[in-house]
Amino acid sequence: MGPKGQPDPAGRGSAAATPEQRTEHLAPPLGIGMVGYAFMGAAHSQGWRTAGRVFDLPRRPVLSAVCGRDPAAVRVAADRLGWAAAETDWRALIARDDVDVVDICTPGDSHAEIAIAALEAGKHVLCEKPLANTVEEAEAMAAAAEAARARGQVAMVGFNYRRVPATALARRMVAEGRIGTLRHVRVAYLQDWLVDPDAPLTWRLRKESAGSGALGDLGAHIIDLAQYLTGERISGVSALTETFVRERPLAGGPSGGAARGQVTVDDAALFTARLPSGALASFEATRFASGRKNALRIELNGELGSLAFDLERLNELSFHDHTEPGVSAGFRRILVTEPDHPYLDAWWPPGHGLGYEHTFVHQARDLVHAIASGTGPDPSFADGLQVQRVLAAVEESAAKNSVYTTVPA
Ligand SMILES: NC(=O)c1ccc[n+]([C@@H]2O[C@H](COP(=O)([O-])OP(=O)(O)OC[C@H]3O[C@@H](n4cnc5c(N)ncnc54)[C@H](O)[C@@H]3O)[C@@H](O)[C@H]2O)c1
């Protein structure tokens, strides 16, 4: 028996309990297979490990297998991150019977090939952002996802900033009309890890592996978030991009070595945009904002009020109600930790704050619900394709001296 005389759900103390008896009270398993185990791989592992322990889920995520290319390193990663098995070829991972969902945490140059193969093999897919490195790849992925949807499969793109309780609350408040007719969207995603001109030339700084620089990495997030919060899709853009440091030491080269290579992506991207409602939007994505570590800031100004969010203070949402008398009106801080706030009924008491990693728990939760219900998911591969089209329009505009460039519908 367990605590307070209850039957022990883990079957401890009952030598006769079979594996089936020990899990019969649990939701049916959903096998996860993940490709890539570095930054996002660790974050997604955290999400998969935790989601079913915090939320009541219709399927129970089981960390079946992780894939990397180095046999020893992937085995170590599997043990550290909690995966039952390790593979060294993503095709073998997809082929496993205990993998129902393929989670892609690799650089953009492999997203399309892995995602399409997984969908064709009958698996659900979660793919990190940006969906692909080109519009053409994203189109092929969205087409594969659409075909798979008819077979009951789900394909989601990992725009995890939708899953911050404060941004989800902002979305709810916009949809409820709390800020009225939208006039302005002001978004910046600011980091500073490239300020040092001797920071190494990693895959993120090469077009063939990353597709683009700050634009695809940070810009993709804020395009998705702005569109999600407003419920509108960008209709056209006027853009500037710049590469401030054009040569960097080769990654993995000898420390202090002279070998350098070309940076082939943007370091920063700025663009203005029109929304179909007539609202104007401005976007800034940079890795050169000294002192700004992960400052994703978004402000919406409407006829009835404004909302503002900063990822570096992610438990808070600022709201100004413009219908209040001017004498007492002003921005006020909503501490987004109440059980009525999005995702928070399953977490800690009010005021006990969440963090970055929880967005991946919420992402896993939402994907499991989409799989179980056969609806959604949000954001879909079609949504990822549309963001890719905005990214392409930004690059086209920047290449043409900022000429206004429409985004294909
Ligand atoms: N959602 C977010 O907030 C967020 C943050 C960072 C990165 N990302 C995205 O996540 C993806 C991965 O970025 P990261 O920061 O984790 O990169 P990373 O360099 O930390 O990790 C990439 C991993 O992919 C593995 N890999 C590469 N090619 C592979 C292959 N063919 N087979 C198996 N493994 C392979 C590498 O060994 C490594 O483990 C990118 O698409 C990136 O844009 C998203």
The ligand as a Gaussian input file, in Angstrom:
#p B3LYP/6-31G(d) Opt

LIG

0 1
 N       12.446000      27.329000     -29.892000
 C       13.524000      27.999000     -29.549000
 O       13.456000      28.894000     -28.725000
 C       14.850000      27.642000     -30.167000
 C       16.050000      28.028000     -29.541000
 C       17.250000      27.628000     -30.129000
 C       17.247000      26.895000     -31.284000
 N       16.063000      26.567000     -31.884000
 C       16.037000      25.780000     -33.119000
 O       16.308000      24.403000     -32.769000
 C       17.073000      23.778000     -33.803000
 C       18.354000      23.234000     -33.190000
 O       19.057000      24.309000     -32.573000
 P       19.968000      24.089000     -31.274000
 O       20.175000      25.411000     -30.668000
 O       19.439000      22.993000     -30.447000
 O       21.319000      23.611000     -31.989000
 P       22.532000      22.837000     -31.345000
 O       23.711000      23.088000     -32.203000
 O       22.618000      23.124000     -29.881000
 O       22.071000      21.299000     -31.497000
 C       21.895000      20.696000     -32.746000
 C       21.907000      19.194000     -32.562000
 O       21.585000      18.547000     -33.795000
 C       22.478000      17.455000     -33.981000
 N       22.477000      17.093000     -35.398000
 C       22.784000      17.865000     -36.458000
 N       22.616000      17.187000     -37.599000
 C       22.175000      15.940000     -37.243000
 C       21.822000      14.777000     -37.966000
 N       21.890000      14.736000     -39.295000
 N       21.417000      13.678000     -37.261000
 C       21.352000      13.704000     -35.921000
 N       21.679000      14.789000     -35.182000
 C       22.090000      15.890000     -35.840000
 C       23.777000      17.968000     -33.405000
 O       24.690000      16.932000     -33.155000
 C       23.241000      18.635000     -32.113000
 O       22.995000      17.655000     -31.123000
 C       17.277000      24.832000     -34.884000
 O       16.281000      24.696000     -35.842000
 C       17.098000      26.153000     -34.126000
 O       16.667000      27.217000     -34.950000
 C       14.875000      26.917000     -31.335000

